[in-house]
Amino acid sequence: MDQHEVLIVGGGNAGISLAARLLRDGVQDVAVVESESVHRYRPLLSYVAAGEATMDSLERPAAQVMPPGCTWIPERVVEVDPAAPAVVTDSGRRIACTTLVVCPGLEEDWDAVPGLREAYAAGWAGSSFVVESAPRVWPALRDLTSGRVVFTMPPEPAPCGATALKPLLMACDHWRRSGVLEALDVHLVLPGPTPLGVPEADRELGRTLARYGVHVLREARVAELTELTGLDERRVAVATPGGEVVLDDVTYAHVVPHYRAPRWVAESELAGAGAAGQAEVDPETMRHRRHPQVWALGDVADLGIRPSGGALRRQVAVLAHNLRHPEGPEQRYDGYTVMPVTVARQRLMFVEVDREGRQQQSLPVLDLVRPRRTSWWVDRYALPVTYFRRILRGKV
């Protein structure tokens, strides 16, 4: 049986940046379990879906981003023993450790929306959140001149669900510039009463949605997608507080799947009572509530926030400290997260809040909720460079 000091399950932003940080701080034995051979900077997928980035710009070989000195285990976890702690991989290999960190992200729950997988396969639905689908979204939206288009924000938990607004608003801006926006019937399905739950940001987004003529269905979720055989008619059924609303004659549907924890987390002692099966941890220290040698961060951890890459930067800093100083005092994560929303082709707002939804701006002298071209440039160009050159190397 293999044994490591720190075993990290998940080689995304959380896992790689934490491994790099621990190694830089002197931890000698760090292993990462990650089956994917390609590492992706996922925030750029929304720009791929809006025709402003390519897949090449966000992908790197996984071997290239693994920190020097880290043991990479290119397998998939299928079982966890949190009491040991240890994991079992798809090859039957059992890997034990002194400290286990769980950060595999979330998985698409295709069964939560009947007909969604079939609509993706048929090409009349897709989203920026699904890697295989993102490159096909912009070709489907770009040349539309009429018809009904549906966009959704996913219910929580979701990997930075607010970014689902980016393809919608960038597409609307493109259609406005092309002179066809008025001929399109655009709908947005929101899981809550407002897009973000932050009054100042929601007022700005409300004005933007009204300016584009977007019809908003609030506190609603897509219930089913259907394509009537032989009639070339596509329907999106939406469950609302007032009953089901059926949107007929849909030309394209940008429907983000629901998300859940991987099965090996959701069906283990790591999971809490939530329907998504996220790991039950102290939201401030990220230590598991029942298994003190297990920690979790990122989307799979139930931290009471809207997950985001910006949130991970603070989570990694806090967790790295707590892992190195188990005797205390523990540092605490305040729930900081950031929601970047592009409201037009090159204008973006950064909405930063803590766990209670209070605004927490990183630059107090500048109102980042106000859409700016500079903020768009930072999100589109500066952050990807920072991600690959500094964040994944444990320097931020």
Protein Blocks (a to p, Z undefined) as FASTA:
>chain_A
ZZdfbdcedjbfklmmmmmmmmmnopabdcdddfbfbdcdfklmmmmmnopacfklmgcc
fklmpcghiacddbddfbdcfklpccddfkopacddfbdcddebpaddfklpghklmmmm
nopaccfklmklmmmmmmmmmmpcbdcddddddddddehkllmmmmmmmmmmmmmmnopm
mmpccddddfbfbfnopaklmmmmmmmmmmnopacdehiacfbdcddehklpacdddddf
kbpcddehifbdcddddddddfklmmmmkbcfbfnlpacddfklopafklmkbccedjll
cghpacdfklmmmmmmmmmmmmmmmnopadddehiacddddfbfkbccdddddfkopacd
fblmbcfkbccfklmmmmmmmmmmmmmmmmmnopZZ
